[in-house]
Amino acid sequence: MEPLDRSTIWPYEHGEPGDFYYHRFGNPTVAAAETALGELDGGTALLFPSGAGATTALVLSLLEPGDTIALARGGYYGTGVTFAALSGWGLRVVEFDQTGTPPEDVQLVWVEAPSNPYLTMPDLDAAAAHPAQVVVDATVATPIHLRPLERGADFVLHSATKYLSGHDDVMLGAVVCRDDAPAEKLRTFRGSTGIVAAPDPAWLLLRGLKTLEVRVRRQSATAAFLAGRLRAHPAVETVRYPGLGGLLSFDVADAETARKVETSTRVIVNASSLGGVTSLIESRSRWEADRVPPGLLRLSAGLEDPEPLWADLEQALA
Ligand code: PLP
């Protein structure tokens, strides 16, 4: 493994700062994780303390007061919450259907591939044809299923808390930039504002990336298997699964039924988040209220054997 360097300072070299001299402007363990992620996505990766922190840093470094973001409707609830928290600084948001063309007169297009928890895929060609810069939150797809920079995106956003780290023990975010100038602007902004990642989570990310492909392929196969079984179950009204990734959602009759299902599983853990080795289920109306159907359950497939996972879901649905 790459060494874990917790230093915050490094001696000057011949009286001058070298590549690393003060952690806020760069740390070798963080830089090693950034190099590994940058190679996976085909761009320059910058780490932040969380996905939400990466989102905040990116929009504050790119946009001006009064600018508007076209935000994919039905995407991660927290991204809208982050943007709402920045509305006092003049950030505006309009929501749109990401399976179509983004609205005109916006300064940034923000899509999610696939969206959490609606699991729609954005029309990446329509987004790339828009004059504004495009961010693709590819937390759920991961670079194993999608490399947005090759599809015309300017930036990829990851909650590295999820699949990239993969074991529910790391909080990190990342922005991967296609072009050098905005990457350097964001790096400078990060150093000035102090929204920097620590070396320990970066080291765990490095370790997680080494198994990313086998984990994501297995989780995707399990999610596809469970989506197929759920589609055939009489108590399940809708199944959302885009054909890739380890995340799916499905609807049961109402909020009360959803609560019964999520509290009746024995193998699948009733907890928030996604992308870890343990399968998780939760009713999303708890957080998102009427933004989602009351019976919507989000399921993140882990690395357990698929058949016992289905048996667990089946008994919970019963
Ligand atoms: N983007 C997506 C798609 C997410 O699911 C999440 C968190 O659930 C985030 C961004 C925010 O990431 P974090 O919780 O690491 O701040």
py3Dmol code that shows the C-alpha trace and the ligand (Angstrom):
import py3Dmol

protein = """\
ATOM      1  CA  MET A   1       0.000   0.000   0.000  1.00  0.00           C
ATOM      2  CA  GLU A   2       0.962   3.609  -0.476  1.00  0.00           C
ATOM      3  CA  PRO A   3       2.178   5.117   2.827  1.00  0.00           C
ATOM      4  CA  LEU A   4      -0.230   7.027   5.052  1.00  0.00           C
ATOM      5  CA  ASP A   5       1.380  10.415   5.698  1.00  0.00           C
ATOM      6  CA  ARG A   6      -0.368  12.382   8.428  1.00  0.00           C
ATOM      7  CA  SER A   7       2.106  15.249   8.380  1.00  0.00           C
ATOM      8  CA  THR A   8       0.709  18.728   7.979  1.00  0.00           C
ATOM      9  CA  ILE A   9       4.125  20.210   7.111  1.00  0.00           C
ATOM     10  CA  TRP A  10       7.143  19.083   5.090  1.00  0.00           C
ATOM     11  CA  PRO A  11      10.583  20.738   5.171  1.00  0.00           C
ATOM     12  CA  TYR A  12      11.439  23.197   2.439  1.00  0.00           C
ATOM     13  CA  GLU A  13      13.860  21.844  -0.121  1.00  0.00           C
ATOM     14  CA  HIS A  14      16.987  24.009  -0.467  1.00  0.00           C
ATOM     15  CA  GLY A  15      15.072  26.848   1.163  1.00  0.00           C
ATOM     16  CA  GLU A  16      12.019  26.605  -1.124  1.00  0.00           C
ATOM     17  CA  PRO A  17       8.611  24.869  -0.773  1.00  0.00           C
ATOM     18  CA  GLY A  18       8.562  21.497  -2.622  1.00  0.00           C
ATOM     19  CA  ASP A  19       5.465  19.673  -3.945  1.00  0.00           C
ATOM     20  CA  PHE A  20       4.248  19.338  -0.349  1.00  0.00           C
ATOM     21  CA  TYR A  21       4.863  21.949   2.348  1.00  0.00           C
ATOM     22  CA  TYR A  22       1.505  22.599   4.119  1.00  0.00           C
ATOM     23  CA  HIS A  23      -1.413  20.149   4.101  1.00  0.00           C
ATOM     24  CA  ARG A  24      -4.092  22.634   3.071  1.00  0.00           C
ATOM     25  CA  PHE A  25      -2.281  23.017  -0.249  1.00  0.00           C
ATOM     26  CA  GLY A  26      -1.464  19.333  -0.769  1.00  0.00           C
ATOM     27  CA  ASN A  27      -0.723  16.059   1.031  1.00  0.00           C
ATOM     28  CA  PRO A  28       0.998  13.037  -0.583  1.00  0.00           C
ATOM     29  CA  THR A  29      -1.608  10.476   0.550  1.00  0.00           C
ATOM     30  CA  VAL A  30      -4.475  12.671  -0.667  1.00  0.00           C
ATOM     31  CA  ALA A  31      -2.563  13.277  -3.923  1.00  0.00           C
ATOM     32  CA  ALA A  32      -2.023   9.523  -4.430  1.00  0.00           C
ATOM     33  CA  ALA A  33      -5.765   8.867  -4.046  1.00  0.00           C
ATOM     34  CA  GLU A  34      -6.491  11.732  -6.455  1.00  0.00           C
ATOM     35  CA  THR A  35      -4.122  10.239  -9.035  1.00  0.00           C
ATOM     36  CA  ALA A  36      -5.814   6.820  -8.766  1.00  0.00           C
ATOM     37  CA  LEU A  37      -9.325   8.281  -9.127  1.00  0.00           C
ATOM     38  CA  GLY A  38      -8.241  10.641 -11.913  1.00  0.00           C
ATOM     39  CA  GLU A  39      -6.990   7.653 -13.920  1.00  0.00           C
ATOM     40  CA  LEU A  40     -10.293   5.836 -13.464  1.00  0.00           C
ATOM     41  CA  ASP A  41     -12.351   8.804 -14.668  1.00  0.00           C
ATOM     42  CA  GLY A  42      -9.877  10.168 -17.212  1.00  0.00           C
ATOM     43  CA  GLY A  43      -9.405  13.634 -15.671  1.00  0.00           C
ATOM     44  CA  THR A  44      -7.899  15.598 -12.766  1.00  0.00           C
ATOM     45  CA  ALA A  45      -9.436  14.497  -9.460  1.00  0.00           C
ATOM     46  CA  LEU A  46      -9.652  16.681  -6.363  1.00  0.00           C
ATOM     47  CA  LEU A  47     -10.792  15.319  -3.005  1.00  0.00           C
ATOM     48  CA  PHE A  48     -13.053  17.055  -0.495  1.00  0.00           C
ATOM     49  CA  PRO A  49     -14.226  16.064   3.010  1.00  0.00           C
ATOM     50  CA  SER A  50     -17.624  14.813   1.716  1.00  0.00           C
ATOM     51  CA  GLY A  51     -19.735  14.675  -1.427  1.00  0.00           C
ATOM     52  CA  ALA A  52     -21.693  17.688  -0.173  1.00  0.00           C
ATOM     53  CA  GLY A  53     -18.405  19.519   0.475  1.00  0.00           C
ATOM     54  CA  ALA A  54     -17.292  18.750  -3.087  1.00  0.00           C
ATOM     55  CA  THR A  55     -20.637  20.070  -4.371  1.00  0.00           C
ATOM     56  CA  THR A  56     -20.293  23.296  -2.360  1.00  0.00           C
ATOM     57  CA  ALA A  57     -16.699  23.925  -3.418  1.00  0.00           C
ATOM     58  CA  LEU A  58     -17.452  23.255  -7.074  1.00  0.00           C
ATOM     59  CA  VAL A  59     -20.429  25.618  -7.393  1.00  0.00           C
ATOM     60  CA  LEU A  60     -18.803  28.375  -5.331  1.00  0.00           C
ATOM     61  CA  SER A  61     -15.655  28.235  -7.451  1.00  0.00           C
ATOM     62  CA  LEU A  62     -17.553  28.108 -10.773  1.00  0.00           C
ATOM     63  CA  LEU A  63     -20.532  30.418 -10.330  1.00  0.00           C
ATOM     64  CA  GLU A  64     -21.300  34.048  -9.454  1.00  0.00           C
ATOM     65  CA  PRO A  65     -24.169  35.470  -7.361  1.00  0.00           C
ATOM     66  CA  GLY A  66     -27.340  35.466  -9.476  1.00  0.00           C
ATOM     67  CA  ASP A  67     -26.275  32.432 -11.534  1.00  0.00           C
ATOM     68  CA  THR A  68     -28.755  29.573 -11.995  1.00  0.00           C
ATOM     69  CA  ILE A  69     -28.180  25.813 -11.866  1.00  0.00           C
ATOM     70  CA  ALA A  70     -30.453  23.484 -13.860  1.00  0.00           C
ATOM     71  CA  LEU A  71     -30.748  20.581 -11.409  1.00  0.00           C
ATOM     72  CA  ALA A  72     -32.029  17.112 -12.312  1.00  0.00           C
ATOM     73  CA  ARG A  73     -35.430  16.567 -10.701  1.00  0.00           C
ATOM     74  CA  GLY A  74     -35.598  13.407  -8.569  1.00  0.00           C
ATOM     75  CA  GLY A  75     -31.851  13.327  -7.962  1.00  0.00           C
ATOM     76  CA  TYR A  76     -30.129  13.131  -4.592  1.00  0.00           C
ATOM     77  CA  TYR A  77     -32.288  15.074  -2.172  1.00  0.00           C
ATOM     78  CA  GLY A  78     -29.295  16.488  -0.299  1.00  0.00           C
ATOM     79  CA  THR A  79     -27.887  18.240  -3.380  1.00  0.00           C
ATOM     80  CA  GLY A  80     -30.993  20.450  -3.498  1.00  0.00           C
ATOM     81  CA  VAL A  81     -30.615  21.025   0.247  1.00  0.00           C
ATOM     82  CA  THR A  82     -26.987  22.119  -0.265  1.00  0.00           C
ATOM     83  CA  PHE A  83     -27.991  24.521  -3.044  1.00  0.00           C
ATOM     84  CA  ALA A  84     -30.853  25.896  -0.894  1.00  0.00           C
ATOM     85  CA  ALA A  85     -28.302  26.585   1.869  1.00  0.00           C
ATOM     86  CA  LEU A  86     -26.333  28.656  -0.670  1.00  0.00           C
ATOM     87  CA  SER A  87     -29.364  30.634  -1.872  1.00  0.00           C
ATOM     88  CA  GLY A  88     -28.450  33.442   0.538  1.00  0.00           C
ATOM     89  CA  TRP A  89     -25.294  33.945  -1.514  1.00  0.00           C
ATOM     90  CA  GLY A  90     -27.372  34.418  -4.664  1.00  0.00           C
ATOM     91  CA  LEU A  91     -27.395  30.890  -6.068  1.00  0.00           C
ATOM     92  CA  ARG A  92     -30.575  30.046  -8.014  1.00  0.00           C
ATOM     93  CA  VAL A  93     -31.893  26.595  -8.983  1.00  0.00           C
ATOM     94  CA  VAL A  94     -34.448  25.372 -11.528  1.00  0.00           C
ATOM     95  CA  GLU A  95     -35.360  21.706 -11.661  1.00  0.00           C
ATOM     96  CA  PHE A  96     -35.767  19.863 -14.952  1.00  0.00           C
ATOM     97  CA  ASP A  97     -36.387  16.389 -16.336  1.00  0.00           C
ATOM     98  CA  GLN A  98     -32.891  15.052 -16.958  1.00  0.00           C
ATOM     99  CA  THR A  99     -34.099  12.526 -19.541  1.00  0.00           C
ATOM    100  CA  GLY A 100     -34.728  15.535 -21.840  1.00  0.00           C
ATOM    101  CA  THR A 101     -33.035  18.809 -22.771  1.00  0.00           C
ATOM    102  CA  PRO A 102     -31.869  21.189 -19.990  1.00  0.00           C
ATOM    103  CA  PRO A 103     -33.546  24.621 -19.864  1.00  0.00           C
ATOM    104  CA  GLU A 104     -31.945  27.643 -21.508  1.00  0.00           C
ATOM    105  CA  ASP A 105     -30.450  30.614 -19.649  1.00  0.00           C
ATOM    106  CA  VAL A 106     -28.737  28.623 -16.910  1.00  0.00           C
ATOM    107  CA  GLN A 107     -25.048  28.841 -16.067  1.00  0.00           C
ATOM    108  CA  LEU A 108     -24.569  25.225 -14.946  1.00  0.00           C
ATOM    109  CA  VAL A 109     -26.298  21.915 -15.769  1.00  0.00           C
ATOM    110  CA  TRP A 110     -26.299  19.338 -12.961  1.00  0.00           C
ATOM    111  CA  VAL A 111     -27.405  15.777 -13.747  1.00  0.00           C
ATOM    112  CA  GLU A 112     -27.116  12.464 -11.912  1.00  0.00           C
ATOM    113  CA  ALA A 113     -26.264   9.084 -13.442  1.00  0.00           C
ATOM    114  CA  PRO A 114     -28.413   7.345 -12.417  1.00  0.00           C
ATOM    115  CA  SER A 115     -30.493   9.549 -10.118  1.00  0.00           C
ATOM    116  CA  ASN A 116     -30.966   8.576  -6.495  1.00  0.00           C
ATOM    117  CA  PRO A 117     -33.648   7.327  -5.758  1.00  0.00           C
ATOM    118  CA  TYR A 118     -35.574   7.563  -9.061  1.00  0.00           C
ATOM    119  CA  LEU A 119     -32.842   5.761 -11.023  1.00  0.00           C
ATOM    120  CA  THR A 120     -33.353   7.671 -14.271  1.00  0.00           C
ATOM    121  CA  MET A 121     -30.382   8.136 -16.598  1.00  0.00           C
ATOM    122  CA  PRO A 122     -29.679  11.646 -17.944  1.00  0.00           C
ATOM    123  CA  ASP A 123     -29.663  12.432 -21.647  1.00  0.00           C
ATOM    124  CA  LEU A 124     -25.912  13.076 -21.716  1.00  0.00           C
ATOM    125  CA  ASP A 125     -25.909  14.141 -25.378  1.00  0.00           C
ATOM    126  CA  ALA A 126     -28.544  16.811 -24.692  1.00  0.00           C
ATOM    127  CA  ALA A 127     -26.612  18.004 -21.627  1.00  0.00           C
ATOM    128  CA  ALA A 128     -23.307  18.136 -23.568  1.00  0.00           C
ATOM    129  CA  ALA A 129     -24.984  20.154 -26.344  1.00  0.00           C
ATOM    130  CA  HIS A 130     -26.020  22.837 -23.811  1.00  0.00           C
ATOM    131  CA  PRO A 131     -23.804  25.949 -23.785  1.00  0.00           C
ATOM    132  CA  ALA A 132     -23.388  25.834 -19.983  1.00  0.00           C
ATOM    133  CA  GLN A 133     -20.836  23.656 -18.235  1.00  0.00           C
ATOM    134  CA  VAL A 134     -22.100  20.214 -17.210  1.00  0.00           C
ATOM    135  CA  VAL A 135     -21.620  18.339 -13.947  1.00  0.00           C
ATOM    136  CA  VAL A 136     -22.506  14.640 -13.809  1.00  0.00           C
ATOM    137  CA  ASP A 137     -22.940  13.234 -10.325  1.00  0.00           C
ATOM    138  CA  ALA A 138     -21.857   9.661 -11.104  1.00  0.00           C
ATOM    139  CA  THR A 139     -21.824   8.448  -7.496  1.00  0.00           C
ATOM    140  CA  VAL A 140     -24.136   5.544  -8.336  1.00  0.00           C
ATOM    141  CA  ALA A 141     -22.710   4.595 -11.753  1.00  0.00           C
ATOM    142  CA  THR A 142     -19.048   4.843 -10.655  1.00  0.00           C
ATOM    143  CA  PRO A 143     -16.309   4.921 -13.335  1.00  0.00           C
ATOM    144  CA  ILE A 144     -16.859   1.171 -13.767  1.00  0.00           C
ATOM    145  CA  HIS A 145     -20.149   1.841 -15.586  1.00  0.00           C
ATOM    146  CA  LEU A 146     -19.739   5.410 -16.852  1.00  0.00           C
ATOM    147  CA  ARG A 147     -16.914   7.855 -17.655  1.00  0.00           C
ATOM    148  CA  PRO A 148     -18.879  11.105 -18.098  1.00  0.00           C
ATOM    149  CA  LEU A 149     -15.863  13.167 -19.232  1.00  0.00           C
ATOM    150  CA  GLU A 150     -15.782  11.022 -22.396  1.00  0.00           C
ATOM    151  CA  ARG A 151     -19.456  11.862 -22.967  1.00  0.00           C
ATOM    152  CA  GLY A 152     -19.038  15.640 -22.979  1.00  0.00           C
ATOM    153  CA  ALA A 153     -19.268  16.434 -19.252  1.00  0.00           C
ATOM    154  CA  ASP A 154     -16.949  19.097 -17.805  1.00  0.00           C
ATOM    155  CA  PHE A 155     -16.938  17.694 -14.273  1.00  0.00           C
ATOM    156  CA  VAL A 156     -17.751  14.425 -12.508  1.00  0.00           C
ATOM    157  CA  LEU A 157     -18.959  14.613  -8.913  1.00  0.00           C
ATOM    158  CA  HIS A 158     -18.639  11.609  -6.593  1.00  0.00           C
ATOM    159  CA  SER A 159     -19.746  10.990  -3.080  1.00  0.00           C
ATOM    160  CA  ALA A 160     -16.668   8.816  -2.469  1.00  0.00           C
ATOM    161  CA  THR A 161     -18.395   7.864   0.777  1.00  0.00           C
ATOM    162  CA  LYS A 162     -20.294   5.332  -1.319  1.00  0.00           C
ATOM    163  CA  TYR A 163     -18.939   2.803  -3.859  1.00  0.00           C
ATOM    164  CA  LEU A 164     -15.482   4.310  -4.338  1.00  0.00           C
ATOM    165  CA  SER A 165     -14.528   3.716  -0.698  1.00  0.00           C
ATOM    166  CA  GLY A 166     -17.106   0.971  -0.382  1.00  0.00           C
ATOM    167  CA  HIS A 167     -17.094  -0.143   3.250  1.00  0.00           C
ATOM    168  CA  ASP A 168     -19.230   2.436   5.090  1.00  0.00           C
ATOM    169  CA  ASP A 169     -16.223   3.740   7.011  1.00  0.00           C
ATOM    170  CA  VAL A 170     -15.132   6.775   4.998  1.00  0.00           C
ATOM    171  CA  MET A 171     -16.659  10.181   4.321  1.00  0.00           C
ATOM    172  CA  LEU A 172     -15.172  11.819   1.228  1.00  0.00           C
ATOM    173  CA  GLY A 173     -16.181  13.618  -1.935  1.00  0.00           C
ATOM    174  CA  ALA A 174     -14.455  14.172  -5.257  1.00  0.00           C
ATOM    175  CA  VAL A 175     -14.655  16.381  -8.300  1.00  0.00           C
ATOM    176  CA  VAL A 176     -12.959  15.092 -11.446  1.00  0.00           C
ATOM    177  CA  CYS A 177     -12.253  17.872 -13.953  1.00  0.00           C
ATOM    178  CA  ARG A 178     -11.853  17.423 -17.704  1.00  0.00           C
ATOM    179  CA  ASP A 179      -9.861  20.620 -18.312  1.00  0.00           C
ATOM    180  CA  ASP A 180      -6.764  21.909 -16.542  1.00  0.00           C
ATOM    181  CA  ALA A 181      -7.781  25.567 -16.015  1.00  0.00           C
ATOM    182  CA  PRO A 182     -10.955  24.886 -13.959  1.00  0.00           C
ATOM    183  CA  ALA A 183      -9.095  22.140 -12.077  1.00  0.00           C
ATOM    184  CA  GLU A 184      -6.409  24.622 -11.021  1.00  0.00           C
ATOM    185  CA  LYS A 185      -9.043  27.236 -10.141  1.00  0.00           C
ATOM    186  CA  LEU A 186     -10.842  24.685  -7.959  1.00  0.00           C
ATOM    187  CA  ARG A 187      -7.564  23.558  -6.359  1.00  0.00           C
ATOM    188  CA  THR A 188      -6.726  27.166  -5.459  1.00  0.00           C
ATOM    189  CA  PHE A 189     -10.274  27.749  -4.159  1.00  0.00           C
ATOM    190  CA  ARG A 190      -9.990  24.589  -2.045  1.00  0.00           C
ATOM    191  CA  GLY A 191      -6.705  25.699  -0.505  1.00  0.00           C
ATOM    192  CA  SER A 192      -8.024  29.201   0.200  1.00  0.00           C
ATOM    193  CA  THR A 193     -11.304  28.071   1.730  1.00  0.00           C
ATOM    194  CA  GLY A 194      -9.843  25.059   3.571  1.00  0.00           C
ATOM    195  CA  ILE A 195     -12.392  22.502   2.297  1.00  0.00           C
ATOM    196  CA  VAL A 196      -9.653  19.854   2.261  1.00  0.00           C
ATOM    197  CA  ALA A 197      -9.714  16.079   2.705  1.00  0.00           C
ATOM    198  CA  ALA A 198      -7.752  14.404   5.512  1.00  0.00           C
ATOM    199  CA  PRO A 199      -5.108  11.723   4.804  1.00  0.00           C
ATOM    200  CA  ASP A 200      -6.778   8.824   6.693  1.00  0.00           C
ATOM    201  CA  PRO A 201      -9.982   8.747   4.604  1.00  0.00           C
ATOM    202  CA  ALA A 202      -7.887   9.304   1.469  1.00  0.00           C
ATOM    203  CA  TRP A 203      -5.808   6.222   2.335  1.00  0.00           C
ATOM    204  CA  LEU A 204      -9.000   4.182   2.847  1.00  0.00           C
ATOM    205  CA  LEU A 205     -10.243   5.443  -0.516  1.00  0.00           C
ATOM    206  CA  LEU A 206      -6.990   4.262  -2.125  1.00  0.00           C
ATOM    207  CA  ARG A 207      -7.555   0.834  -0.614  1.00  0.00           C
ATOM    208  CA  GLY A 208     -11.203   0.785  -1.680  1.00  0.00           C
ATOM    209  CA  LEU A 209     -10.356   1.700  -5.271  1.00  0.00           C
ATOM    210  CA  LYS A 210      -8.224  -1.436  -5.573  1.00  0.00           C
ATOM    211  CA  THR A 211     -11.368  -3.591  -5.282  1.00  0.00           C
ATOM    212  CA  LEU A 212     -13.834  -1.182  -6.897  1.00  0.00           C
ATOM    213  CA  GLU A 213     -14.370  -3.144 -10.077  1.00  0.00           C
ATOM    214  CA  VAL A 214     -15.050  -6.541  -8.474  1.00  0.00           C
ATOM    215  CA  ARG A 215     -17.323  -4.979  -5.865  1.00  0.00           C
ATOM    216  CA  VAL A 216     -19.351  -2.910  -8.318  1.00  0.00           C
ATOM    217  CA  ARG A 217     -19.730  -5.744 -10.833  1.00  0.00           C
ATOM    218  CA  ARG A 218     -20.944  -8.107  -8.129  1.00  0.00           C
ATOM    219  CA  GLN A 219     -23.289  -5.490  -6.599  1.00  0.00           C
ATOM    220  CA  SER A 220     -24.679  -4.685 -10.051  1.00  0.00           C
ATOM    221  CA  ALA A 221     -25.347  -8.370 -10.811  1.00  0.00           C
ATOM    222  CA  THR A 222     -27.088  -8.750  -7.450  1.00  0.00           C
ATOM    223  CA  ALA A 223     -29.175  -5.591  -7.973  1.00  0.00           C
ATOM    224  CA  ALA A 224     -30.249  -6.803 -11.432  1.00  0.00           C
ATOM    225  CA  PHE A 225     -31.204 -10.177  -9.954  1.00  0.00           C
ATOM    226  CA  LEU A 226     -33.225  -8.591  -7.109  1.00  0.00           C
ATOM    227  CA  ALA A 227     -34.928  -6.145  -9.507  1.00  0.00           C
ATOM    228  CA  GLY A 228     -36.085  -9.103 -11.629  1.00  0.00           C
ATOM    229  CA  ARG A 229     -37.466 -10.974  -8.599  1.00  0.00           C
ATOM    230  CA  LEU A 230     -39.153  -7.820  -7.239  1.00  0.00           C
ATOM    231  CA  ARG A 231     -40.846  -7.147 -10.580  1.00  0.00           C
ATOM    232  CA  ALA A 232     -42.582 -10.517 -10.334  1.00  0.00           C
ATOM    233  CA  HIS A 233     -43.732 -10.024  -6.718  1.00  0.00           C
ATOM    234  CA  PRO A 234     -47.446  -9.218  -6.247  1.00  0.00           C
ATOM    235  CA  ALA A 235     -46.869  -6.756  -3.373  1.00  0.00           C
ATOM    236  CA  VAL A 236     -44.481  -4.635  -5.457  1.00  0.00           C
ATOM    237  CA  GLU A 237     -46.053  -1.935  -7.625  1.00  0.00           C
ATOM    238  CA  THR A 238     -43.050  -0.378  -9.395  1.00  0.00           C
ATOM    239  CA  VAL A 239     -39.391  -1.340  -9.675  1.00  0.00           C
ATOM    240  CA  ARG A 240     -36.806   1.245 -10.769  1.00  0.00           C
ATOM    241  CA  TYR A 241     -33.548  -0.190 -12.022  1.00  0.00           C
ATOM    242  CA  PRO A 242     -31.675   1.308 -14.994  1.00  0.00           C
ATOM    243  CA  GLY A 243     -29.805  -1.881 -15.902  1.00  0.00           C
ATOM    244  CA  LEU A 244     -26.513  -0.825 -14.284  1.00  0.00           C
ATOM    245  CA  GLY A 245     -25.179  -0.246 -10.797  1.00  0.00           C
ATOM    246  CA  GLY A 246     -25.948  -1.665  -7.385  1.00  0.00           C
ATOM    247  CA  LEU A 247     -28.846   0.639  -6.445  1.00  0.00           C
ATOM    248  CA  LEU A 248     -32.563   0.136  -7.081  1.00  0.00           C
ATOM    249  CA  SER A 249     -35.836   1.371  -5.684  1.00  0.00           C
ATOM    250  CA  PHE A 250     -39.295  -0.146  -5.558  1.00  0.00           C
ATOM    251  CA  ASP A 251     -42.735   0.843  -4.338  1.00  0.00           C
ATOM    252  CA  VAL A 252     -45.061  -1.033  -2.034  1.00  0.00           C
ATOM    253  CA  ALA A 253     -48.650   0.068  -1.350  1.00  0.00           C
ATOM    254  CA  ASP A 254     -48.105   2.845   1.188  1.00  0.00           C
ATOM    255  CA  ALA A 255     -45.855   4.312   3.885  1.00  0.00           C
ATOM    256  CA  GLU A 256     -47.067   1.877   6.536  1.00  0.00           C
ATOM    257  CA  THR A 257     -46.254  -1.132   4.346  1.00  0.00           C
ATOM    258  CA  ALA A 258     -42.859   0.341   3.486  1.00  0.00           C
ATOM    259  CA  ARG A 259     -42.105   0.762   7.165  1.00  0.00           C
ATOM    260  CA  LYS A 260     -43.094  -2.864   7.824  1.00  0.00           C
ATOM    261  CA  VAL A 261     -40.805  -4.089   5.050  1.00  0.00           C
ATOM    262  CA  GLU A 262     -37.759  -2.037   6.119  1.00  0.00           C
ATOM    263  CA  THR A 263     -38.122  -3.095   9.754  1.00  0.00           C
ATOM    264  CA  SER A 264     -38.672  -6.780   8.904  1.00  0.00           C
ATOM    265  CA  THR A 265     -35.503  -7.575   6.966  1.00  0.00           C
ATOM    266  CA  ARG A 266     -32.916  -9.591   8.906  1.00  0.00           C
ATOM    267  CA  VAL A 267     -29.959  -9.692   6.547  1.00  0.00           C
ATOM    268  CA  ILE A 268     -30.493  -6.373   4.759  1.00  0.00           C
ATOM    269  CA  VAL A 269     -29.805  -3.580   7.243  1.00  0.00           C
ATOM    270  CA  ASN A 270     -32.306  -0.744   7.732  1.00  0.00           C
ATOM    271  CA  ALA A 271     -29.969   2.219   7.347  1.00  0.00           C
ATOM    272  CA  SER A 272     -29.327   5.163   5.079  1.00  0.00           C
ATOM    273  CA  SER A 273     -26.585   5.454   2.430  1.00  0.00           C
ATOM    274  CA  LEU A 274     -25.493   3.102  -0.356  1.00  0.00           C
ATOM    275  CA  GLY A 275     -22.516   1.540  -2.060  1.00  0.00           C
ATOM    276  CA  GLY A 276     -21.041  -0.451   0.857  1.00  0.00           C
ATOM    277  CA  VAL A 277     -20.414  -4.177   1.247  1.00  0.00           C
ATOM    278  CA  THR A 278     -23.558  -4.576   3.395  1.00  0.00           C
ATOM    279  CA  SER A 279     -26.983  -4.462   1.734  1.00  0.00           C
ATOM    280  CA  LEU A 280     -29.112  -1.559   2.999  1.00  0.00           C
ATOM    281  CA  ILE A 281     -32.790  -0.688   2.702  1.00  0.00           C
ATOM    282  CA  GLU A 282     -34.705   2.410   3.701  1.00  0.00           C
ATOM    283  CA  SER A 283     -37.995   4.131   3.064  1.00  0.00           C
ATOM    284  CA  ARG A 284     -37.101   7.454   1.473  1.00  0.00           C
ATOM    285  CA  SER A 285     -40.263   9.367   2.387  1.00  0.00           C
ATOM    286  CA  ARG A 286     -38.747   9.594   5.884  1.00  0.00           C
ATOM    287  CA  TRP A 287     -36.340  12.195   4.459  1.00  0.00           C
ATOM    288  CA  GLU A 288     -37.904  13.382   1.232  1.00  0.00           C
ATOM    289  CA  ALA A 289     -41.605  13.590   2.274  1.00  0.00           C
ATOM    290  CA  ASP A 290     -43.897  13.963  -0.749  1.00  0.00           C
ATOM    291  CA  ARG A 291     -40.976  14.298  -3.171  1.00  0.00           C
ATOM    292  CA  VAL A 292     -41.153  10.475  -3.432  1.00  0.00           C
ATOM    293  CA  PRO A 293     -44.077   8.025  -3.370  1.00  0.00           C
ATOM    294  CA  PRO A 294     -44.908   7.123   0.263  1.00  0.00           C
ATOM    295  CA  GLY A 295     -44.201   3.432  -0.374  1.00  0.00           C
ATOM    296  CA  LEU A 296     -40.802   3.936  -2.046  1.00  0.00           C
ATOM    297  CA  LEU A 297     -37.997   1.780  -0.648  1.00  0.00           C
ATOM    298  CA  ARG A 298     -34.400   2.277  -1.744  1.00  0.00           C
ATOM    299  CA  LEU A 299     -32.193  -0.811  -1.746  1.00  0.00           C
ATOM    300  CA  SER A 300     -28.409  -0.831  -2.052  1.00  0.00           C
ATOM    301  CA  ALA A 301     -27.060  -4.283  -2.916  1.00  0.00           C
ATOM    302  CA  GLY A 302     -24.003  -5.372  -0.928  1.00  0.00           C
ATOM    303  CA  LEU A 303     -21.694  -8.320  -1.410  1.00  0.00           C
ATOM    304  CA  GLU A 304     -23.808 -10.999   0.278  1.00  0.00           C
ATOM    305  CA  ASP A 305     -25.020 -14.020  -1.724  1.00  0.00           C
ATOM    306  CA  PRO A 306     -28.018 -12.944  -3.814  1.00  0.00           C
ATOM    307  CA  GLU A 307     -30.345 -15.855  -2.955  1.00  0.00           C
ATOM    308  CA  PRO A 308     -30.376 -15.203   0.844  1.00  0.00           C
ATOM    309  CA  LEU A 309     -30.938 -11.517   0.071  1.00  0.00           C
ATOM    310  CA  TRP A 310     -34.002 -12.392  -1.982  1.00  0.00           C
ATOM    311  CA  ALA A 311     -35.229 -14.797   0.712  1.00  0.00           C
ATOM    312  CA  ASP A 312     -34.879 -11.966   3.229  1.00  0.00           C
ATOM    313  CA  LEU A 313     -36.820  -9.518   1.047  1.00  0.00           C
ATOM    314  CA  GLU A 314     -39.505 -12.114   0.349  1.00  0.00           C
ATOM    315  CA  GLN A 315     -40.131 -12.796   4.039  1.00  0.00           C
ATOM    316  CA  ALA A 316     -40.155  -9.047   4.770  1.00  0.00           C
ATOM    317  CA  LEU A 317     -42.686  -8.434   1.977  1.00  0.00           C
ATOM    318  CA  ALA A 318     -44.809 -11.283   3.336  1.00  0.00           C
TER     319      ALA A 318
END
"""
ligand_1 = """\
16
PLP
N -24.498 12.553 -4.474
C -25.227 11.445 -4.309
C -25.838 10.778 -5.513
C -25.449 10.919 -3.034
O -26.202 9.819 -2.885
C -24.884 11.583 -1.912
C -25.122 11.084 -0.536
O -25.953 10.242 -0.311
C -24.139 12.751 -2.134
C -23.942 13.200 -3.423
C -23.534 13.511 -0.978
O -22.424 12.804 -0.488
P -21.898 12.860 1.033
O -22.926 12.215 1.898
O -20.583 12.115 0.947
O -21.720 14.299 1.383
"""
view = py3Dmol.view(width=600, height=400)
view.addModel(protein, "pdb")
view.setStyle({"model": 0}, {"cartoon": {"style": "trace"}})
view.addModel(ligand_1, "xyz")
view.setStyle({"model": 1}, {"stick": {}})
view.zoomTo()
view.show()
